[in-house]
Amino acid sequence: MTHWVLHVDMDQFLVAVELLRRPELVGLPVVVGGRGDPTERAVVSTASYEARAHGVRSGLALRLAKRRSPDAVFLPVDFPVYEAASARVMETLRSHPGAVVEVLGWDEAFVGVETDDPVATALEIQAAVLEATRLHCSVGIGDTLVRAKIATEFGKPQGRFVLTRETWMDVMGDRPTTALWGVGPRIGGRLEAIGIRTVADLASADEAALVAAFGPTNGPHLGRLGRGGGRSRPDDTPWVARAHGRETTYQSDLTTPDDVRAALRELAARVVDDVRKEERAVMRVHLKVRFAPFFTFTKVRKLAEPTYDADVIARTALELFVALDDDRPVRLLGVRGEMVPPEGGY
């Protein structure tokens, strides 16, 4: 028996859940996001494959999504329904004999298995998920978490794809570094600036050059990523939150100090409600501000002592805001409370 990593990724998850209760929408371009109103400020959470064919992607403003896909059906986000569906998916994965499940999000997880036929195991898991939830998933199969994660993209939708050390360079070598998990346009641009354009370039890059450009931790990590390396076994240790945050995109810009002060008080109160459930006080306050039209800043401050006091958190966030010394209208505010570590650490 050989150890394999399966990356199970639900296909168009939020849309798929919605289609179960709205079967008349099957085959149509469907967009889930915000309150389902494309005239409001909100972004796409998930788009159906039919909508994606028109260029609609997660994170796109709903107004732009409407422009790209005028006939799309827009639906509001329904968190409790998606969370319940996610719980059924994860329970199904954990019920597979011998599986070690590391949850990545509500629609994806790594599954470690011992098997001589990983494709057959992937088929079994897909069938079990479909039977339990009526939802389809794709499965990437690899000998590391990185390879399994990337393999999934070649298997979508509803398929399977195997990516191993032996096939890694044939499949990935000529692709841009941004095809790698965790390498976005910014990191890709920095890599290109030092002559690294493809996955093969990164895999063979001099580690000293990567350390010089990205530091002693991130540099070697990027090199391993280029080779598809890293962990080969999922970790099912329960995830422990380090922070809780709340943010709001306002339908009308906040234009006065009183508007901002009131909004920060509301966000701080919601954060405190969340951290009280963890029974770990806030030790650092993070502020996120997006000024109109789309300029985003973040600031953080350590508190003199940990607290559950929403007034202290709101006041600290306001001080961080004032320190920005920017009088442009505010489009978005976010407050995040970083909590003291649990006993024994993370």
N, C-alpha and C positions, 0 to 999 in steps of 0.2 A: 504494500500500500504506500502511495506517495502523497505527501502533503501538497494541497492546492489551495489557492485563494480564489474565491468567486466574488465578484462585485455585482451585487443585485441592485438594479436601478429601475424604478417604476417608470413605465412609459407615460409621458404627458400626465403626470400623476393627478394634479388638481383637476385638470380638464376631464380625465378619465373618471374620477369620482363623480363629477357633475353629470357626466353622460349617463351614469347608472340611474340617476333620478330624472334625467331629461333625455330619454332615448331618441326623441324626435330631432335632437341636434346632432346625432351621429352623422359624420360626413361633411358637416358644415365648419367653416372657420369659427372657432370659439376662443375667446380671450377671457381669462380670469384675472381680476386685478381691482384693487381699491373697493369702491362701492358699486362697481359695475357701470359707472357713468363716465364715458370717455371725454366728457366736457370738463370733468374735475381733474385736479392735480393728483395723480397717482400713477403707479407704474404697473406693467404687466408682471404678474406672478408666474403664470404659465399660459402658453398658447398651444392650441391643437396643431397637429402637423399641417392641416389645411391652412391655418393662419400663418404658420411658419413659412409656408411656400410663398407668401406675400412679403416676407421680410420682418415679420413680427417675432420678437424675441423677449425673453425675460429681462426685466429691467428697463425696457423701452417705455417712454411716457405713453399713457393711454391715448392722448390726443394724436400722437404720431402713429400709434397702432391703428387708430380709426382711419387715418389718412392713407396708410398703406393697405389696409384691408377694409374698405368701406362697408362691405356686406357682413362683416364679422358680428357674431352675437357676443355681447359683453356681459359677464356675470360677476357678482360680488364675491369677495373672498369669504369663505365660511370655515374659520379655523377649527371649531369643535368637530365638524364632520370630517375634515382631513386628518385631524389628530386621532380620531377613532379608527379611521381606515388604516392609518400608519401603524397603530398598535396591533391591529389584526395581521398586518404584513409581518411585523417583527416577531410576533408570537409564532407565526407559521415558520419563519426561518429558524427560530430557536428550537422548534419541535423536530427538525430534521436530525436523525440519529448522529451523534458525535459532532454536531456543528458548533463552532465557536463564532459568535456573532458580535461584530463591532459596528454599532450604529453610527452612520455619518450624518444623517438627517432624517426627516420624516419620510423621505422617499428613496433612500439608498442605504446600503449596508455592505460591509465585507463579511464573508462567511468562510471560515477556515474548515476544510474537510480533509479526511484521509480517504483516498479513493484511487483506483487504478484506471478509472474512466470518468474524468471530470466533466466531459460533455454529457454523458448519461446522467450524472448527478445534477448538472445544471438543468437538464430537461425535467428531472423529477421535481426540483425546486420550483421551476416555472409552473408546472402542472399543479403543485400543491398551493402556490399563491393564487393561481387562477381559481381553483376550486374553493378556496377559503374566502376570497374577496371579490371575485369576478373581475379582477384587474390583471393586466398583462405587465410583464417585466422583461428586461433584457439582462443578460448575464455576461460579464467579462471574466475570462478565466486566465489566471497567470500564476507565476511562481513567486511573485512579490505583490504587495499591495499596489504599487505604482503600475505595474504591468496589467494587473487585473482591472484597475480603474480605467486606464486608457483603452484597454481592449473593448470595454463596453460600448464605446462610441462607434466601433466598427460593427457591432451587432444589433444596433437599433434599427427599427423597433422590433421587439418580440423575438430577437435572435440571440445567438451566442457567438463568441469569438475568442480564440486562444492566442495569447501573446506570451512568449517565454524568452529566456536568455538567448536561445538559439535563433529565434525569429525576430527579435527586437530590432536589430539594425536593418534588416531587410524591409520591415514594415515602417519603421520610424526614422531611419537615418537621414533621409532627404527632406523630411518635414521641418518646418520652422520651429524654433525653440518654443514658440507660443502654443504649439500643439501639446506640450507637456502639461501635466497636472500641476497647477500652482504657478505657472509662468504666464503672466499677463503681458499686455503691451508695454508697460513701463519697464519691467525686468527684461523683456525681450529687446527693447530698445537699448538698454544698458549693455546687454550681451553683444548686440550688433556693433555697438560703439567700440568694442575691443576685438572685433573680427569674428565673433561667434554668431553664425546665422542659422545653422541647422542643428538638429539633434546630434548628428554625427560629429559636428564641430565641437559641441559641448561635451560629448562623451570622451573625446580625445584631448580636451583642453588641458593645458598645464595648470595643476592645482595651485601653484604659487600665484599665477596670474588671476585666478578666480578669487583667491584669498585677498589679493591686493585690491580687487575691484569690489568685492562683496563682503569681506570680513572673514574671520576664522571659523565662523559657524555656517553662514549662508553660502560661502564659496564652495566648500567641500560638498555641502548638501546639493547644490546645483549640479556639480559634477556627477554625483551619484544618480541624480534625477535623469541626467542625460544618458546614463547607462541603464536606466530602468531599475536601479537598485533600491536599497532600503529594506524595510521590514518585510519578512516573509510570512509572518503569522499575525492574524488579527488578535486584538486584545479586547476581551469582553468585560474588563473592569468598568463598573458603573461610572458614567461621566458625572463629574462634580462641577457645578457652575462656578466660575470665578467672578461673575458680575451679572447684574440685571440692568437693562436699559429700556427706556421708552423714548420714542420720537414721534413727531407729528409733522406732516406736511400740511400747511394751512391753505385753505381755499382762497383766502384773501391775505395778502402780505401783512405782517405785523409792522406797524410804522411808528409806534410810540414806545417810550420806555415802560409805561404802565402796561401796555399789551405784552411786552416781553416778560416783565416781572410776573404777571399773572399766569402766563403760559409756563414759565419755569416752575412756579409753585405747583401747578397741576401735574406736571411731569414728575417732579420730585416726590409728590405724594404717591403717585402710582409706583415709582421705583421702590419706595419704602414698603408698600404693600407686598411687593414681590420678595424683597430681601428678608422681610420678617418671616416668611415661610421657610427660608433657609436657616434661620436662627444664627445668622452671621452678619454683623454690623458692617456699614460702609466705611471704608478707610480712605478711598480716593474717589473724587468726583470727576467725571469726564463730561465735557460739554461739546456738542456738535451743533454748528450753525451753518445754515445755507442762506446766503444773501441772494436777493434777486439780481440777475436772472438765474445764476447757477454757480455761485462762488462758495465753496465749502471749506470750513475751518474746524479744527478740533483742538481743544485745550484740556489739560488735566491738572489737578492739584490734590496733593495729599492733605488729609485733614489732621488737625492737631491731635485728635483722638477719634477712634471709631464711634459711629453714631447711628441711631435709627431716627434721628430728628429731621423731619422733612424740611423744616425751616432752615436748618443749618445747610442742608444739601442745596436747597433752592438759593440761599444767599451766596454760597460758594459758586454755584453755576452763574449767578448774576454777576459776581465779581469777575469771573473769567470772561463773560460777555463784554462787560464794560472795558476790560483791558484790551479788547480787540480794537476799540476806538474807531468803530465803523458805523456810520449812520444810514447805510443803505437799508431798504426794506428787507424784512426777514421772511424767507419762504419756508424754512424748516428749522425746528429746534429739537435737540435730543439731549437727554440727561441719562448718564450711565453711572451706576454705583458699583464700584469694585469692592468686593467684600474681603474681610479678613480670611485667611486660609483656614480650612477645617483643621481640627486637632490631628496632628500627625502629618499635615501638609497634603498636597495634591498627589 
